[in-house]
Amino acid sequence: MTGRVDEALGYEQARDELIEVVRRLEAGGTTLEESLALWERGEELAKVCRRWLDGARARLDAALAEEAAEEAEAEEE
């Protein structure tokens, strides 16, 4: 599951799958090939989570800037 499908994942879905990937890696007992595939999937999921968090931060910053601008306008009046 890569690319467009990953873009459709919600933050919670990606986070939960990432937690499962980490759990499996930490548990051991996988072959080198399986471990590499899990690690690569974890990297993809981490990017999805980062995009969601970056987007949330940008929305929050925009809302705070808008609020500050409205307050400044109100003070000028």
Residue pairs with C-beta under 8 A, 6 or more apart in sequence:
1 41
2 44
6 14
6 44
6 45
6 47
6 48
7 48
9 17
9 45
9 48
10 52
11 48
11 49
11 52
11 53
14 45
14 48
14 49
14 52
15 45
15 49
17 41
17 45
18 42
18 45
18 46
18 49
21 38
21 41
21 42
21 45
22 42
24 30
24 38
25 35
25 38
25 39
25 42
30 38
